[in-house]
Amino acid sequence: MSNSSFPERLFKQLFTAALGRRHVVIKASSDVASPSFWENFKPPKSSSTHSFSDILWPSAAMAILGKLDQLLTPKGLSITVAPLGAVSAILFATPQAPSARKYNMLMAQIGCAAIGVLAFTLFGPGWLAKSASVAACVAYMIYTDTIHPPAVSMPLLFIDGVKLQHLSFWYVLYPGAAGCILLCFIQEVVLYMKKNFKF
């Protein structure tokens, strides 16, 4: 006879019947091995070495983007905003990461920019708009499964950026969508250069 209690046996029988007799193992999160406290302060063990061209091509692309921004600034346009700098780091340093997927980037940047404008419209400048927009951005990215961390700073940039607030919902298109499309194009060029011109 089993040592388990009647409710436990009943639960196991119902659970097994519901899953169609499949074997399922449920592990508590505490069972998953995590690195020790000091392991988190050590550099990761890299499986590959980087060539000089892996570093040069993204840097050259960013220099060209900076020059383009210098030409656009007198016209009142700027494409080098802080969130897009973080996007660049993800696109060029970890292009295989889920957050570097173009779908994730576009959906998150556009959605979070719109959330920022909406929060500013409802609450005005200040802590309430900032905290509400960040919370809404995280919820939006989880719900749409488009995790892209740099996008969370889009609302903060709008709420604090007096020069951007006159754009209202046009902010979603510029620099939001336009900046992402430009970076996608630059990423494709950089990936092509890294693949075909190694040194």
N, C-alpha and C positions, 0 to 999 in steps of 0.2 A: 504494500500500500504506500502511496506517495506521501511524503512529509509536508507537501504544500497544502495550504488551506483551501477550503471549498471555493471562496471567491476568486482566489488566484487560479485554480484549475478551470473554473468557469470562464474567466477572462481569456485564458490561453486557448480554450476550445473555441470560443466565439471569434477570437482574433484569427485563429488558423482557418476557420470556416470562411470568414470574410475575405481572406486573402487567397482562397482557393488552394489550400494545402501547400502554399509556397513557403520555403524556409526564409525567415527574415531575422536578421540580427540587428538589434537596436543597441547602440552604444551611447553612453553618456558622454557629454563633451569633456568631462574630466578625465575620460579614458584616453583621449587623444594626446599624444606626446607633444609637448610644446618645448621650445628651446628654453634653456635656463636663462636667468636674468642676465648673466654676463655674456651669453652667446649673442644676445641682441645687440651688443656693442662692438662685436667683431665684424670686419668686412665679410661680405658673402664670398663663398668659394666659387670663383668664375670657372665655367667649363670651357670657355674659349677666350682667346686673346684678341684684342682689337687692333686693326691696322691703323696707320696714320690717316688713311683716306676715310675710315669710319668716323673720324673726328673732324677732318677737314671739310668734307662736303656739307654737313649740317651747319657748320660755322660759317661757311661761305654763303649758304642760303640765307642765314639770319642777317649777314652783313648786307646782302642785296635787299632784303626786306626792310632793313633800317634805312637804306638809301632811298627806297621807294617811299617810306614814311616821311623822310625829310622833304621830298618833292611835293607830297600831298599836304603837309602841315600848313603852308601858307594859304591853302585853299580852305582851311578849317576842317580838314579831314585827318584822322589818325588811325592807323591800323596796328600800331604796337601798343596795345593795352595789356595790363597785367595778366588777365586770364588767358590771353592768347600766348603769352610767354610760357605759362605753365603747360598749355596744350602743345607747344613746340617741343618742350622737353619730353613729353610722353610720345609724341609722334616720331621723333628722331632717335630717342634713346631706347625706347621699348616698343617698336612698331607691332610686335606680336601680342602685346598685352590687350586684354578685353577692352580697357578704357581707351585704347588707340583705334578701335574700330570706327570707321567713318560714320556709320549709322548712330552709334552711341554718342560720338562727338557732336554731330549736327543736332540730333534730338535733344540732347542735354543742354547744349549752349543756347539753342533757340527757345526751348521751354523755360530755362532758368532766367534768361533775359526778360521774357514776358512776365514771369513771376515777379521779378524785381520792379518792373514798371508798374505792375498792378499793386504791389505792396506800397510803393511810393505814392501812388494815386490815392489809395485808401487811408494810409496812416501818415503820410508826409515824411519828412526826413527825421531820423532819430532811431533810437534803440528798438522800438516796436516794429518798425518796418524792416529793420535789419534781421532781427531774430525771427520774425514771422516768415520772411522770404527764405532764409536759410533752412528753416524747418520744412517749408513747403517744397523747396528744391530737393532736399534729401528724400522726402516722401514721393515726389514726382519721379525721381530717378529709380527708386526702388519699385514703384508701381509699374513704370514703363520698361523696367529692366534695361535701362540705358545708363549704367554707372559710368560717370566721367567726372572725377573730382574737381578739375579746374572750373567747371561750369558753375559751381556753387558761389564763386566769387563774382560772377556777372551781376547779380542783383546788388551786391555791396558796392561795386564800382559805380553803378547807376545812382544809387541812393546817395552816395558821398560825392559823386561827380557833378558839380554844378554846371559844368560845360556840356554835360551829356543830357541833362534833364529836359532841355528844350526839344529833344528828339522825340520824346514820348514813346509810342510803340514802334516808331521807326528804328529805335535802338535794337529791336529784335533782328532787323535786317542788316543794320550797320551800327556797330561793328560785329554784332552777333553772327548772323549767317554769312555775311560777306567775308569776314575774317577767317571763318572755318573753311569756306570754299577755297580761298586763297592758300591757306595752309595745306589743304588736301593736295592741291596742285603742286605746291613746293615739295611736299613729302614724296610724291611720285617721282619728281625730278631727282631728288636726293637719293631715293632708293635705286633708281636707274644708274646714277653716277657711282654709288657705292658698289653696285653689282658689276659694272662694266669697266670701271676705272679704279682698280685697286693698286695701292702702292704702300 
